[in-house]
Amino acid sequence: MDNTGGGSFMRNRRLESFLDTNSTPNGKHTPKILVREEVVKSPKSDVYVEDDGWISALISCVRIVVCFLSMMVTTFIWSLILLLLLPWPYERIRQGNIYGHVTGRMLMWILGNPIRIEGPEFSNERAIYVCNHASPIDIFLMMWLTPTGTVGIAKKEIIWYPLFGQLYVLANHLRIDRSNPTAAIQSMKEVAHAVVKNNLSLIIFPEGTRSKNGRLLPFKKGFVHLALQTRLPIVPMVFTGTHHAWRKGGLHVRPAPITVKYLRPIKTDDWTDDKVNDYVRLLHDIYVENLPEAQRPLH
């Protein structure tokens, strides 16, 4: 990780033991997150000049290969752990989060992008975490920076993704059927029920897909329906610069500076079913206000 420039806060999650002696296989408790904040120096400037020369491309290739091999190692290790924990669903969720903290942090270190993290005081809430999505790097950041006791939501076909998909299912994360609206609604109800029953947090990309050019896309309504059913607060996580670091459809990773900003939680206790579109617009407007001009929608 590049350490040039002024100071800012980055957090490195301190790993808990693989098997928490204070939790029982069937116990339900609010997850404890141990976080250590480290001072890391941010880049001198937010202006990034791309370098697409052959040396940069070669370095990028080496980093991607090292990332893939490293991820294979951690995925294999945690697959064995999760297989041993098959009778205990909550422990599998927790171990899946620890896998994400280790692997996501490691991958970002290998890629070498300077990272600035703002608002870490909002990172330990039991909440619905929402993130804008413009790069594969967003997934690494999400894995690293969401608290233990958080489950992701993905399409059911994720099981067919090599390595990651099988681990996702083993970690007892949630899948939804998007093949038709009726099935999707039922899947969302089941997700909400599982979150409330097991005292979990959620992580979701409200755009529903990855932006091709880094600009914010329209938000879908799923996160609002989940908030209405769980009454969890919403914590926006604003990713800036990841689309420069690794673009959609490309294999060239650039050392662009990245910022992750946690915003103040949005309470949903008084939200009502008749204002779904208003809440979608509210969160979208918050993102527009907090993204740089280059990542805002054109209209």
Disulfide bonds with the S-S distance in Angstrom:
none
